[in-house]
């Protein structure tokens, strides 16, 4: 009987871990897609990939995970560039990727 309870607890923990990871990946995909749309570039491969994960302390003092994701985008459809973003919980704390062209670049 204790083995079954332990397996259920481990199963619940595994499901919670997987569910939180999927939610973070979906949030990262939203941020990446929006950045690409705003910058006028093409989002490639329709997905993001987690490349790093570490423990961090949130603003409220609780321990949590910080996940770094990688995504690809193209400026003209013939090239490929790498973008990265870091989520602490569901909040983006770092972004490196396509940016909207400045007014000077558009005029010149």
Secondary structure, 3 states (H helix, E strand, C coil): CHHHHHHHHHHHHHHHHHHHHHHHHHHHHHHHHHHHHHHCCEEEEEEEEEEEEEEEECCCCCEEEEEEEEEEEECCCCCCEEEEEEEECCEEEEEECCCCCCHHHHHC
